[in-house]
Amino acid sequence: MDLVFVADGSFVEAHDLRDGRRLQIDGEDITTLLSERDVLRFLDQGSTIRTPEVVRHTKQELINAFGAANDLLRKEGLREGLERFTEFSNLLFLKLISEIEEDREANGEERILEKRYCWDAFKDKPAQEMLDYINDTVLPRLVRNYNHTSDVFQTKLAITTPKTLKQIVDRLSKLHLLNTESDIKGDAFEYFLKNSISVGNDLGEYFTPRHIVKLAVDLVDPLFEETIYDPTCGTGGFLIQAFRHVKGKVKNTPENLRFLKEDTIFGREITATAKVAKMNMIIIGDGHNNIVQMDSLSKPLKEEYDVVLANFPFSQKTDYAGLYGYETDNANPVFLQLIIDALKPGGRAGVVVPEGVLFDEAAPNVRVRKRLLESCELEAVVSLHEYVFRPYTGQPTSLLIFKKGKPTKSVWFFDVINDGFEKSTRKTGRRAAKENDLPLLRQLWSERGNSDRSFSVGIDTIREHGFKLTIDEFRDQFSNPEWVQLGGQEGVCDIVIGGTPDTSRRDYYGGEHLFAKIGDMTACEGAVLHETEERLTNAGVENSSVKLIGAGTVLLSFKLSLGKVAITGAPMYTNEAIAAIIPKDGRILPKFLYYVLPRIPMPGARKAAKGQTSSKGRLEKARIPLPTIAEQEAFIAKMEEYDETVDRLRREIAETNLEADEWFRAEAMS
C-alpha cells in the first residue's frame, strides 16, 4: 500500500507512505477523494504532482481571452466589473453548455439543448449574421428553457457592435473549457473583479478565495436532504461547493438527483450576479430555480434552513434593520442576525464576517454578539489574516462556525497566520506558498485541540470582555499560559511612553538632547540607535512630557507602525509613538527583548495594520516567554548568528548587483 486516504465524514487527508508526505497538486494539500486518473498519477509521479501542462496552458489562454473580452467590452461602452462580467458570462455559458451537450451526446445520452442553439451553429457566421442569430434564435430558446423564476438570460445581448461579438466568439472558439479542471465562471468573475476599480467599492463584494469557501463548507459539513442557503450568494461560490460536497456523499439515483436539483440549494443576491449564480448551478447540475435576485434583508426568514453559508458584503447601509430588532443603518450586525434567524433549530452556519462586528462596542454589534452566543453554540472563530482577500481589500476577517439551539459554553479560536498563499497585494493575485496553517486546523477540528495556533475560551470570560470575539482579545491569556505579562504591576518590565514638544516652538529644537522617532529606528543600521535626526533644547525638555531613557534600553514602536525595535546607544528622549521597555529586575536581558518583541503576538497588531494604534494598556497585557538567563544568552547568540548571515547575504547581493552594473557598462555599452 503506497497511498492512504483518511476521512472522518467531513475531512479527507491524503498521504504517500513512500515518503511520509501529504499528497499535493500544484503545492496545495489534497482534501477530497481523488479520481482514479489522479490516484494513478500520484502512484507514478510521487506525493507532489502538477496540473497537466495542457490544462495550465488552456487556463492561461482562458485568462488571455478574459483580458481581450474586457478590453472589447470597454470599447462597447459597458461599465467595468459587473456589467462587463455579466455580458461575458452569457457567451461563456453558451460555450460551456454547448461543450456539455457534445459530451453528453458522445456518451450516448440525450441532448437537452438542440444543436441549432449551440456554439457550432453560429461560431462561423459573419459578424452581423452571428449577432442576429444569437439575439433572434439562441437567446429566446435559453429564455424558454431557463427563465422559470426570473430572468437568467436577457432576450438581447448588450453588445451591439457585430465586430466586437465576432472577436470574442473567435477567442472562445479556440478553447475547450471542460478540460481546464478549473472553476471557469469563478476564474472569469475573479478576473473582472481584479480589473475593476468600482466593483468592490460599490458592492462591498469581494471574491471569496476558493480554499476559504471549501474550508467553510467542510467545517459545516452539509448533508443530503438538508436545505442550504446563502443570503448573499454572489456568483454562487458557497452554493456550488456545498452542492458538490453533498453530491459526493450520495448515490446518483434519479430521486436523489431530483432532490439535489430542486430542494437543496437556495440563494438570494441583490446584484445582477444572481443571474451568473443561476448559470453556474445549471452548468454543475441545475438547482438554479431557488436563486432569487433581491435584497435578502428586505424579507426576514424564520427557521427556514438547515445550513447557511455566507460572506455578506461588508459595511453596507440598510433600511431594514428594524425588521430584525435593531436601530442602525449598518448592515453588518443585521446580516448576522438574518443568518441566525434563518437557521432551523439544530441548523449550522459558516459565515465570513469583518472583524469589526466581533470587537466594536457600538450597541448593535454588542447586541448581535450577545444574541449569537445566547441562541447558538458558537463552535469556532477562525481568524483570517488581512491578506486573505487581497487584492480586493486588506480587511481582517474571521470565519464563524455555529449551531443554533443551545447557548455557547466555550469558543474555540484558531489563528490562520498562513493560508498557503503569499502575503501579497499584487493585482494579479496571491501565489501559492509552502506555509499553511489550514492542514493543522483540519487536524485539530474534531477535538478542538489547543496548539500554538489555537485555544478555547469559556463563556464567562467572553462575557467579562463585553462579548468580544476577536482572537486578539484573548490571545495573550490563553495561547501561552506559561508566558509572563510584559508590563503593569504583574509584569516584568516598566513601559514608559514619550512625548513631543510643541513643534511650533523653534526654540525647543536644535539642542543637544537626542530625540528618537520611528524614522530613526527605521534608519538605524543594526540593533543599537546612536544618533537621531532631531535634538531637543533644555527648554524643549522642560516644557513637554518627554522622559529621559537610559542607554541600553529597548525601544518599541507601537503607533501606526507597530513592532519596530532598537536599543538606545546613549541616553535619549522619545516621542509618543515609541515605548521604552525597561526590565524591573535582572530576570530579563534587553537584547532578549530586542529579538522577542517583534516576533510575538502583540495586542492591537491588527488594528495597527489598518492604520490605527495600540496603547500602553494593551502593551502591558502582552505576554512574553521568560527562560533562564543562560537560555536567554544562548538564544541571543543564535539570533546574532542569523543577523550576521543576513548581513553577509545583503553584502553579497550588493556586490553582485555592482558586478552586474560594471559588466553591463563594459560589455553591453561598448
N, C-alpha and C positions, 0 to 999 in steps of 0.2 A: 504494500500500500504506500503510495507516494504523496497523494493529496488527501487532506482531511477537511471536511466542512462541519462546523459545529453550529447548531441552531437551537434557539430556545423558544421558537414560535414568533418572536419579534425580530431578533437579530441573527445575522449569519456572520461567522468568522471562517476564513479560509486560509489554510496553512500548507506549506510544502515541507513534508517531513525530511526531504533530502538535504535541505539547508536550514531548516527551522524558521524560515521567514514567512511573513504573511504574503498571500497572493496579491499582486498589484497589476493594474492595467494603466499605463501612462502615469505611473507614480502614485495612483490612488488605490487604497485598500479595497478589496472586493467585499461587499456587504450584502450580496444577494447570491442565490444559487445561479450557476452558470449553464449556458447551453453546452451540448455535447461538443460542439466545434471548439469552444473556448477551453473546455477541460482538456481536450486533446492538444491544444496549443501549449497549455501550461505543462503538460507531461513532456512535450517535445522540447520546449524552449526554456523551462525553468520557472522560478517563482515570480519573475517580472517579465511581462510582455508589453508590447506596444500595439496601438491600433494599427491595422494594416496600412501600408503606405498609400494604397489606392483610396482608402477611406479618408485618410488625412488630406490627401490631395483633393478629393471631392469636396470635403468640408471647406478647404481654403478657397476652392472655386466658388462655392456657395457664398462665402463671405465676400468674395470679389463681386459676385452678382448682386448682393445686397448693396454694396457700395455704389455700383453703377446705377442700380434702380433708384437709390436715394438721390443721386445727382439728377437723374432724368425727371423724377417726380418733383424736385425742387424747381426745375425749369418749367414744369407743367403748372406751377403755381400752388401746389399743395403745401400746407404748413408742415414744418419739420416735426419729427417724432410721431405722435399718434396718428395724425391724418395720413401721412405717407405710409406708415406701417399698415394701417387698416386697408388701404388700397392695394398695397403689395401683397397682403395676406390673401386677397381674393384670387390673385393669379397663382400664388403659391399653393393655395388649396386646390385649384384646378389641376395643377401639375401633379400634386401628391395623390389626389383621389383618382386621377387617370392611371397612375402607376399601380395603385392598389387594385383597380379594376383589371388591369392587364395581368397582375399577379394572381388574382382570383381566377381569371379565365384560364391561365396556364396550369392551375392546379385542378382544373375540371369543375370549378364552382360556377354558379350562375352570376352573371353581371347584375349589379344593381343600377348602375348608370350606363345607358346605352352608348355605343361608340361615337355616335354623331354629336354627343355632348362633351366628349373628352378631348384631351390636348391634341391628339393627332388629327382631329377633324378640322382644326383651324390653324395649327402652328406654321404651315407653309403657305397660307393665303397671303395675298398682297395686303399692305397695311390697312387701307380703308375697308376692304372686304373683311379682314380679320376683326376690326373694331365693330363693324355692323353685325357680324356673325355672333360674337360674344354677347353683345347687347340684345340682339333680337332673338337669338336661339338658345344659347347656353345658359345665360343668367335666368331667363324665365323658367327654364327646366329646373335649375337649382332652387329657385324660389318655391316652385310647386313641391319639390321633394322635401325641403328642409325648413321652410319658414312656417312652421306649425304654431309656434307660440309667440314669435316676434320676428323681426327682420334679421335673419342671419346674413342674407345676401341682399344687396341693393339691386334694383332692377336695371340699373345702368352703371357702367364704370364712371368714376370721376375723371379718368383720363379722357381727354377729348382730342388729343393730337395723335393721329394714327401712327406716325413715325415713332413716337415715344413708346406706344404699346408694342410695336413690332420689335424694337430694340430690346425691351425687357423680355418678351417671349423668346426671342432668339437666344438670349443669355441662359434662360432657364431650360430651354430645349436641349442644351448640351449636357445637362446634368441628369444623373439617375439618383433621385433623392432617397429612395427606400434603402439604398445600400450604404448610406453615410453613417449608420449607427449613431445618429445624432438626433436630439430633440429639435427638429427643423424650425418649428414655429418659435420655440424658445430662443434658438440662435438668432432668428430674424428680429424678434422683439428686443433681445439684448443689444443687437447691433444698432437698431434705430433709437433705442434709449441712450446708448453711449454717444451717439452722434447728434443728440438733441439737446439744446440748451434749455428748452422750456418744459419738457415733459415732467421732470422731477419737481420743478418749482410749481407748476400749475396744478399738478395732480397729487403731489406728495407720494407719487408712485415710483417704486424702485424695484428693479428686477431682483427677486429673491434668489440668491445663489442656489443651484440645484442640490449641492451637498447639504445645505441647511434645510431645504424642503424635504429631502429624503430622511434626514435625521429626525425632523419633527414627525413625519409620518411613521417612521419606525418606532419612535418612543411612544406615540399614542396607540399604534398597532390596531387600526380599524379592522373589523371582522366582517365576514359575509353575513348578509341580512341586516347589517347596521346602516342607518342613514347618515350620510356625510355631507356637511355644509360648510361653505366658505362665503361669508357675507361680503367680502371684497375680493372677488376671485381673480380679477385682472384677466390674464390670458389663460388662466386655469391651471397653473403650475401645481398647486397643492392638490387639486381635484384629480388631475391626471396621474400624479404619483400615487394617490390614495386608490384610484381605480385599478392601477396596475398591481398595487400591493394586495388588494382584496382578490383580484382575478387570479393571482398566483397561488391563492390558498384553496381554490375550489375546482371541482371538475367542470369541464366545458360542456355541460349539458344544455339543451335548449332552454329549459326552465331557469337554470342558474344564470345563463347569459341574459335572458329576458329581465330578470330581477336586477342584474347589474346595470343594464341599459336604461331601465325605466324607473326603478325605485331606490337607487343607491345614491346618486350624485345630485347635489343641489347647490346652486350658487347664485349670488347677486353681484352686480357690478354696475357702478354709476356711469362709467365711461363707455365709449364705443368698443373698448376691448372685450366687452361681453360677447360681441359677435365672434371675435377671434377665439374666445374660450369655447364657444359652441363648435366652431370649425375644428378645434383641437380634439374635442370629445368625439366628433364624427370620425375623425381620422383614426383615433385609437380604439374605436368600437362603439360609438354613439353615446347615449346618455346626455345629449345636448338639450333635450326639451325642458329640463328643470333648471336651466340657467336663464336668469331674467335680468334685463338692463333696468336698474332702478337704484335709488338711494336706499340702502338697506336700513338706515337709521329711521326712515320715514314710516316704517311699518314694523313695530316690535313683534317678536315671536316669543311664545311661552312654551318651553319644554317640548320642542318640535324634533330635535335631532339627537342621535346617539353620539356623534363625533362632530366637532367643529375644528377646522384648521384655518388659520388666517395670518396674514401680515397686513393689517389695515394701514391705510395711508396716514402718515404722521402729521400732527399739528394742523389738521384741517378745522374749519369752522362748521358749526351745525346749528340749525334752528329747532332740532328735535330733542334736545336734552331733557325737556320737561316730560316727555313720554317715558323716561327711564328714572325719573325722580331726582333730576339734577338741575341746578340753576347755573348754567355756564354755556358759553358758546364754543368751548374747547372740546373737540370731538374725541380726543384720546381716551378719557375715562368713560365716555359714553359708549364707544366701540367695545371696550372691555366688558361693560355691563350688558350690552346687547348679547355678547357671546355667552356670558353666564346664564342669562335668561333663556337663550335658545336651546340650551342643553336639557335633555331629559334627566330625571334623577338617575344617577349612575353613569351619565354620559361623560365623555372625556374630551379634552381640548388641548391643542398645541398652538400657541399664539406668540408671534413675534411682537414685542412692544418696545417703544422708545424708553430709555432708562428714566426719563423724567417722570413717567407715570409711577415708577417704583420708589422714588425718593422725594418728589416735590411735595411741599407742605400745604399747597392750596387745598381748600376743603374738598372739592370734587375728587381729587386724586387720593386723598386720605380715605374718603368715604368708599371709593371703589375698591381700594386695597382691603379695607375692613370687611366689606361685603364679600369679597372673594374668599378671604380666609375663614369667614363665618359660615358661608354656604357651600364651600368646596374644599376638598382636600388638595392643597397646592403641593404637588409631589416634588416639583423641581423648578429652580430658577437657573437656567443655563446662560451665563453671561457671555456675550459675544463681543469681541474687541471691535474697535472703531474702524478697522479696515475691511470688515466682512462685507459691507455694502458698497465699497469703492468699486468703480469710480463715481458713483452717483452721490453718495453722501458719506461723511465721516461720523454720522450719528451713532453713538454706542447704543446697542440694543441688547435685549435679553429674550430668551425663549422660555415661556411659561408652559408647564405641563400640569394640568389639574383635572380632578374628577369631582363631579357635582354630587352633593348629597350629605356628606359628613364634614364637620368643621376640621380645619387643619390642626394637627398636633405638633408637627415638625416639618421643616422645609429643608430639602437637600439642595445645596448650592454647588455648582460646578463652573469653574473659570476656564473658558476656552481662550487661552493666550495665543495658541497657534492652531489654525484650522486646515492646514495642508496646502495653503497658498501664500505667496509672498505678501508682505505688508507693503503694498504699493498703491500709489494714487494714479498710475498711468491710465490714460483714457482707453487703451486697448484691452485693459483687464488685468487681473492678477494671475501670474503664472504659478503652476504647481510647485510646492516646496516640500522638503522632507519632514519638517517639524509639523506634527499633527497631534492634537490632544483628543480628537474625536474617537479614535480606537479605545483610548483609556475610558472615555465617557461610556461607550457601549459596554465595555468590560465591567464597569462598576454599576451599571444601571440596575440590574435585578436586585442587588443588595443595598444600593445607595451607599457604597462604602466611602470612607474617608481616605484622602490622599493629599499630595501636595497641591492638587487642583480642586479638591472638594471637601466639604464638611456639612454637617447638619446643624440647624438652629431650632430650638424649641419655641413654641408659640408664645410662651410667657416673655421670653427675651425679645421676640419680634414686637410684642405689644408694648414693652418698655421703650422700644425705639420708634414709637409712633407709627407702627405698621410699615415701616420702610422695608423694602425687599431687594435692595441692591447688594451685590456681593461685597462691595467696599464697606458697607455699613457694619459687617460682621467679620470681615476677613482677618483682622488683626487679633480678634479674640479667639477665633476658632481654628484658623488654618495651621498655626504653630503654637500650641498651648505651652510648650516648654520655653518659648522665647520670652524676653522680658520687655517691659514697657520702656520706651525711649526717654520720655520726659515726664513732667509732673511730679507730684510728691512720691509716687511709687517708682518713678523712672530712674535710670542710671545716669542721665545727663540733665543739665540745665539747658534750656533753649532761650537764647537771647536774640531779640529782633531789633534791627537797626532803625534808622530814620533818615530823612533828607532835609537839610537846612533849606530855608526859603531860597528858591532858585533865582528870584528877582533881586536878591541882595548880592551884588558882585563882591562886596567886601567879605562875604562868607567863604569865598572860593579863591584858590591860588596860594594857599598857605603851605605848611609843612606836614600836615597830618594826612596820612594815606586814607583814601575814601573808596571802598570797594563797591562795585556794581556788578550785575550779572555779566555785562560785556567784558569786564576784566577777567572774570572766571572763564569765560569762553575763550578769550585770547591767551590765557595762561598756558605756557608750554610745560608740561609735567605737572606734578602734584602740588608744588609749592608756589603760592602767589607772593611775589616780592614787591611788585610795583602796581600802581593804579593810575588810570588816566587822569583822574582829578584828585586834588588835595584840598583839605579844608583849612581855614584860618582858625585862630583861637576863638574869634567871635562866632564863627560858624558852629564850632563845637559847643560853646557856652549857650548859644541861643537856639538849640534844637534838641531833639530826642535821641541823637546818636549816642552810641555806647562804645567805649573802647574795648576792643577784643585783643587778647594777648597773642603773642607769637605761638605757633604750633596748634592753633585751634582749627577745627574743621568747619568750613562754611558750606551751607546747603541752600541752593535757590529753591524757593517754594511758591513763587507767584509767577503765573503765566508760563514760565519755563522751569517746570518742576524737575529737580533731580541733578542739577549740575553741582559739582563739588570741587573744593580746593582746600589747601591747608595754608594758613597765614604764615608767611615767612618773616613777618615783623608785626609789631602792634599796629592796628588799624581800626578804622570805623567802617560800618557798612550801611547800605540803605535798607529800606523796609521790605525789599523783596528777598532779602538774604537772612537766613537764620544761622546763628553761631551755635554749634553743638558742643557743649563743654562737659566732659566727664566729671561726675561728682566725686569720684574716688579713683583709685588705681586699678579698678577691675576691667577697664576697657581702654584700649590703646587708640589714639587719634588716627593712626594710619589704618587700623582695622575699620574704624568708622568710615574713613575715606573710601574704602573699597566696598563696604557693605551697603551704605545708604543708597547709592544709585541702583542697587540690584535687588532690593526687596520691595514688596508691595507697599506703596505709600498712600495713606488716606488722602483723598482728593485728587489722585493722579488722573483719573478720567475726566473730572471736571476741568482740570488744568489743560488737558488735551483739547478741550472745546473752547479754550480762551478764558476760563475762569481761574480761580485761585484756591490754594489751600489756606490753612490758618495755623496759628500757633497751637490752638487747642487740638486740631487734628494731628499735627506733627507729634505732639506729646503722647497721643494714643497709639502711635505706630509702635510695632513690636519688632525687636531685633534679636538675633542669636547672641549668646554670651558664653563662648567657650573659655577655657582657661587661658591665662596669659601665654603659656607655652604654645597652645594650639593657635592662638591669635598670631603669634610671631611666625609660626610655620605657614599659616595662611597668607600673611603679608609677604613672606619670602616667595611663595609660589606665584602670587599675583604680580610681584615685581618682575619675576622671570617672564611672565606673559607680556608685561609692559615693554620689557627690553626686546622681546620678539617682534611686537607690533612696531616699535620704533625702527628696528633693523629693516623690516619689510617696507616701511614707508620710505626709508632712505634708498633702498634698492629700487623701489618704484620711481622715485625722483631721479635717480641716476640713470635708470633705463629710459625714462622719458627724455632726459638730456641727451643720451647717446642717440636716440631716435631722431631728435631735432638736428643734431650735428650731422648725422648720416644724410638726412634729407637735404640739408643745405649743401653738403659736399657732393652728393651724387645726383639727386633729382633736379637741383637747380643749376648744375654746372653746364 
